[in-house]
Amino acid sequence: MRKACFPTVAMAALSLCLSNALAAPPPATSAYSPDCGELCGKMRQVVQDLTRIDTPGGVQETYKTRIGGIDQWINIRGHDRDNPVLLFVHGGPASPAMPTAWQFQRPLEEYFTVVHYDQRGAGKTYRENDPEALADTIRIDSYVDDAIEIADHVRERLGKDRLVLVGHSWGTIVATRAALRRPDLFHAYVGIGQVINTRLNEQLSFDYGLRRAREEGNAEAVSEMEAIAPYPGDQPITRERIIVARKWPQHYGGMTAYRAESPYYHRGPWLSPDYSAADVRAIDDGNGFTLWRVLPEFLAVDFSGVDTFPIPVVMLMGRHDYTTPSAPTAAWIDAVEAPCKAGVWFERSAHMVPWEEPGKTLVTLLETVHPIATGGGCPASMQPDGPARR
């Protein structure tokens, strides 16, 4: 069985359908490369017209600039340059959000200027550079350095003192480390599908998939999962074990709530006005290029010992998320000391919170980080001596 996925799953946050990336080189036609030809072009024109920003003081630009010694692509959109800025660090490690942001972002652009960038080895940035020249730089620290440099670049370009930093899935690893290293750059940090401890996430995800399979009498799933149990246990997390461990939790809605697959996400880039056909096909290439290079470091990620956070922090937690399970995040946000904090449950979401509940995502950001970024300080619901919200 070959899963059609890939934005931020793998091992708890590593690539949305890790099984796709791990099962040999991507085929000519993959989850990201359907044959839609002229029809895609016509539909893309509709999306382009719908999302065009014409407001006075608005900003809509996609461009490349030199970051971390390579050319990286950046996208900036918002109805008013005076609004606070959200810097979004995508998942993967090579699953860019830029080509699917049109699916959820338009309401956010009325209140925030939203910045996306394709990370090294991802999407448009992957195409812009010689992969072999990048190979030795595919390390977590390189991504963190890039995020900090991009934050500085965006601050200068938009005339801002600080930004709101947002991380999704794999991007939470990069963004959390950037916030800890350079808190002076950011008003607040928002984690979506937050990684706290990779190996614990893997265990919780696997246990969920096996439980659901047993409940539903899915003999195929039970047989495959019991063959690698206990997972991860004390055995190496091999290619074969990952494929099985990722497949069934996603089948039972651990990526997108109530859905076995997420075709809306994987087909979405084909309608993006900012992506060419070659850019879309490069998503799979970037996934395969980055995954195994960064995997050993990814497996060692553990933020459970971070008991203080230097800036306000908000966690958006999908109740059904079994890609980066939310239970460790809920425990962490309850225990951490921060200037102010909030943990917000999204009852109808799994891992893809902004795509699944865009309205609540907007409301949550307006209630929490918007007051901080506009000079109003921490709202009452985020006071450090109060409980994290549920």
N, C-alpha and C positions, 0 to 999 in steps of 0.2 A: 504494500500500500504506500503510495507516494502522496504526501500531503502537499496541498497547494498553499503554502504560506511563507511569510518572511518579513516582519517588521521589527519584532523585538521579542523573540522568545528564545529559544534554545534552551539553555540551561537557566531557567528562571529569569532570564532577561536577555539572553544572548541573541537570538535572532528569531524572528517570528517563525516559524516552522523550520526549526533547525534541521529536521529530517530532510527537507528539500536541499539544503546546502551541503549536508554531509553525504548524501548518496551520490557520489561521483560528480563530475562536472555538469553544470546546468545544460539542459538540452536547448536546441535552437528555439523551441517554443516552450516557455515556462509559465509560471503563474503571472509573471510580469510582461509576457510578450504574446498576447493573443493576436490573431490575424483579424484586425478590425478595419484596417485601411481607410478608405474615404469616409466611412461612417464616423470613425473616431474624429476625423478632422472636422466634420460638421458639428459634432457634439462638443468638441473642444471650443469651437467658436461661441457656442451658447454659454459655456462656463466662463470664457474670457469676458464676454459682455456682461454677464451677471456680476462678476467679481471686480470689474473695473472700478477704480477709485477716482472720482472726479471732484471731490470736495475741495474747497479752498483750504490750503494748508495740509492737504493730505499727502501721503507718500506711497508710492508703489514702484519698486525697483528691484531688479534681479541682476546681479553683477558678480564678477570675480575680482578678488584682491589677494595680495600676497600675505599669507598667514603661516607662521611656522615654517618658512622657507619654501612653501609650495603655493600654488594658486588654489584658492578655495572659493566656492560659490555661496553667495549670501542673498537672501530674499527679505525685503523690508516692506511691510504693508500697514497702513493705518489711516484713519480719516482725519486725524489732526496730529501734527508733529508735536504739539504741546502735551499730548497724553503721555502717561507713563509707558515705559518700554518693557516688554516681555522678551527675554532671550531664551529661545526654546532649543534644548539640546536633545536631539533625536535618539531613538533606540537603535538596536541592531546587534553588533556595532556598525553595521553599514546599511541601515534601513531608514533612509531619509524621510522626514515628515513633509518637506517642502512640496512634493507632488500630490499629497493627499490633504494638505491643510485646507484646501477649498471646501472640503466636505464638512468642516465644523467651524471654521475660523471667522466667517464674516461678522457675526455679532460681536466677537471679541474686538474686532478692528474699530468699532465705534468708541471703545473706551480705552484701548491700549494700542500702541504701535508694536506689532509682533514681528520678531526677527527669527528667521530660520537660517541654518547653514548646513550644507552637505559636508559632513566630516571627512577627514582624510580617508581615502579608500571607499567612499560612498558616492553613489549616483553621479551627478555632474562633476564633482570634484575628482572622483575616480577616473573619469574620462579625460580630465584636464592634465593628468600627470602620468609619468612613466611608472607603472606599478612596481617594477623591480627597484627603482630608485627609492620607493616608499617602504619597501619590505622591512627594513631594519628599524623603521620608525613606528611600526604598528605596535605600540605599547601604551598602556593606560596613561602614563605620564605625558606622552606626546599629545594625547587628546586633551588632557587637562591644560597643558600649556596653550594649546590652540584655543580652548574656550576662554581662557583669560585674555589672550591677545585679541580675540574677536570682541569680547566685552569692551576692551579699551577702544578698539576701532569704532564700535557702534556708539559708544559714549561721545567720542569726538565728532563723528559724522552727524549725530542727531543733537549735539549740544546738551547732553545729559550728564549729571553728576554720578548717578547710580542707576542700575537696572534691576528689574525683578528677574531672577534666574529660575527657569523651569526645566526640569529633567524628566524624561520618560524612559522607563525600563533601563536598558543599558546606559542611556543618557543620565540616569540618576547617579551612576557611579562617577562619571566624569563631573557632573555638576556638583555633587556633594563635595568632592575633593577640591573643586575650584572655589566653592564657598568657604571651605575651611582654610584654604590657603590665602585667599584674597577677599575677605569679608568686606573690605572697604569699597569694593566695586558694586555691591549689591544691597538693595533695600531689603530683600527677603528671598527665601528659597522655597520653591514649590516642587515637591516630589510626586510623580504620578507613576504607579507601578514601581514603587521604590524598592531597590535592592538593599537589604540589610545584611543578610548572610547567605551567600550563594548556596552552600551545601545544605543548609537548613531549608531553603526554598525548594531545592531539588527534592528533598525528602517529602516535604508537605505536598508538593505537586504530584509526585509519584503515588503517595498514599491515597490522595483524592481519586486519581484515575483508577487505581486498583479497587477501591471501595465501590465506585460507581459501576465498574465493570461487573463486579460480583453481584451487586444489587440488581442489575439488569440481565444477569445471566449471559453475558457476552463471553462465550467460551474462548474465542480467539484472543480477545484482549487479556483475559485472565491468564491464559497460557503464556502469552508473550511476556507479560509483566512478572509473573511468578518466576520465569526463567532467569530474570536478572535481579530478583530480590535477594537480600534486602538492598534497596537502592537509596542513596549511593553506597551506603555501608562503608566498609574499609577497602573496597576494591577500586581500582582505577576507573575513572569515568571515561570509558572508551567510546569510539564512534558508534559502535553497534548498540551499546547500552543507552546512549543519549537518544538515538532514533526512537527506540521503544518507549523510553521514559517520557519523551515529549509528545509522542503521537496521541496517546489515549487521554491524558488530561485535556488536551485541546479538543479532541473529539467530543468530550463532555462539557464543552462550554468554558473551559479555563482560559481561553484567549478572548473570545467575544461571548458574552452571556447568552445562554440558550441556543447557541449556534455551534454546529460541528466545524464549520469553516467560515472564513471571512472574505468572500470574494469581492465585496464592496471595497475593501482596502486594497487588495492586490490588483484589481482592475482600475482603481481610481487614478493612478499615475498617467494612464493613457488619455485622460481628459484634462490633464493639467496644462494650462497655457504656458507654463514655465519649463516644461520638459519636452524634449524631442523624443522620437522613437528610439534613437540610439541611447539617450539618457535613461529611458525606462529599462532597456535591456541591460544597461550597465549596473542596475541594482543587483541582479543576480551575480554578476561578475564580481562586484565589490563584496557581496556577502561571502562568496567562496574565498576571495583573496584575504579577507581580514580575519575570518573566524578562527582558524587554527593557530594563527600567529598570536592572537590575544587570549586564547582559551586558558592557558595555564595561569596567567595573572587573574583572569576572571574568576576562576575556581577558588582563588584565595581571598576574594573580597569579603570583608567582615567589618561592618560599621557598628556592631553591637557594643563595642567598647567605647564608642563616642558618647559620653554622658553629658557633654555641654555643647551647645551650638551657638556660634557667635552672632547670628542674625535671626530675625523672625523666621519661623519655619512652618509650612503647611503641608500636610500629606493628604492627597486625594487617593482614596483606597476603594478599589472595586470589591464589592462583597463577594463576587464569584471569581475573583482573579486567582487562577492556579497556574499562572505563568511566573509571576513574582507574587506569591501568596501574601495576602495583606496582614495576616495575624502577626508576623514579626514586626511589621511596620507599626501596627496599632500599639504593641507593647513598647516599642522604642519611643514613639511620640509621647506616650503617657509618662515615661521615665525621664526623658531628656530635659535638661535645663536650658532655656533659651530666653531671649528678651520677651518673646511671646510665641505661642504655638497653637496649632489646631490640627486635629485629625478628623477628616470628613469622610463618612461612608457614602458610597454610591451604590444604592441597593439594586439597581438594574444594570450594573456594569461588571465586566470582568477586567481584562487587562487594558482595553482600549478606551479608557474613560472619556476623553474628549470627543471621540467619535460616537460613543454609545449614549452619553448623556451630555450633549453640548450645552443645553440650557442650564443645567445645574452647575456645569463647569464655569460658565460665565458668572452666574450668581455667586458662586463660592469665591471666585477671584475678586469680584466687586465688594464682597463683604469682608474679605480678609486683607489681601495685599494692596488693593487699590487705595484704601485710606492711608496705609503706611507710605506708599510711593508718592502720594500727593500732599504729604506733610501733616496728616491728621494723627499720626502715631498709631499704636496698636489699638484695634477695636476692643470693646469689653469682652467679646467672646474669645479673644486670644490672649488674655492676660496670663502671665506665667504661673500664677498661683491657682489658676482655675483648671478644671479637668479638660483634657483634649476633647473636642466635640465628637459626638457619635451620631 
